[in-house]
Amino acid sequence: MGATPNIRLKGMSQMRYNFLWDPEIRHFAYEPKNQKEVDDIFRTQGRIYRTMYFSVYMDEPKPKPEPEVVISAGAKDRPTVKGKKQAKKQPVAEPVSSE
């Protein structure tokens, strides 16, 4: 079974956009150069091509890097997290036991 390797779409501004097959996401994809192209493509949806709808593919969210641990000379050898205030812990009279 064959497939078309690309789809050429014409936007409302008469610009042509070449959507190529992306095997990773298994859809036709086009990476716009600027916001003007994005607006033109979505404005075209439902007007020129009645049965063709467009969506946005967003990459997986990138994991946040671990905060740096900085040891300062006056901190009594306790590590502190850079850029965040440490919450003061409440004193506990007795440890909770699970018996």
URMOZI-V95174 format. One record per helix or strand of 3 or more residues. SS is the DSSP state (h for helix, s for strand). FROM is the first residue (numbers start at 1). LEN is the number of residues. If there is no record, write none. Layout:
ss=SS from=FROM len=LEN
ss=SS from=FROM len=LEN
This chain:
ss=s from=6 len=5
ss=s from=16 len=7
ss=s from=27 len=3
ss=h from=35 len=10
